[in-house]
């Protein structure tokens, strides 16, 4: 019986040692579990933080895309406006050029007409000079008609001056 009691006591001691070891292992496992749980919580917090950052970045991206779309629309509108303005300006310049060309043609026609009138006046002046040349001997013979001669000379001079002014 003493052997059995020693054996039982030894088994009991071994069982207690096993229980102590199991409790130690259990405590270690619990601490590891707590540590892992804490790390998991930290990881979850980091994931939540990252998810919020991702969500914020997605919202910012959405805003940027809206701004880009708005800028593209504004740029397109400005380009269209610039093209319309340039086209209107070209059309106006073309119209002004055409009007100036028409005015130039009218001025040239007037100049040709005035040149023809000037040539006619020169021809008339030459004819009058010839008539005057023919009348001059007769006029010279009549000294008492010197006033008439002076009047004709004045008339011819005035007409010549008038022609010269028209030439200018």
HELIX and SHEET records of a PDB file:
HELIX    1   1 UNK A    2  UNK A  141  1                                 140    
HELIX    2   2 UNK A  143  UNK A  145  5                                   3    
HELIX    3   3 UNK A  146  UNK A  167  1                                  22    
END                                                                             
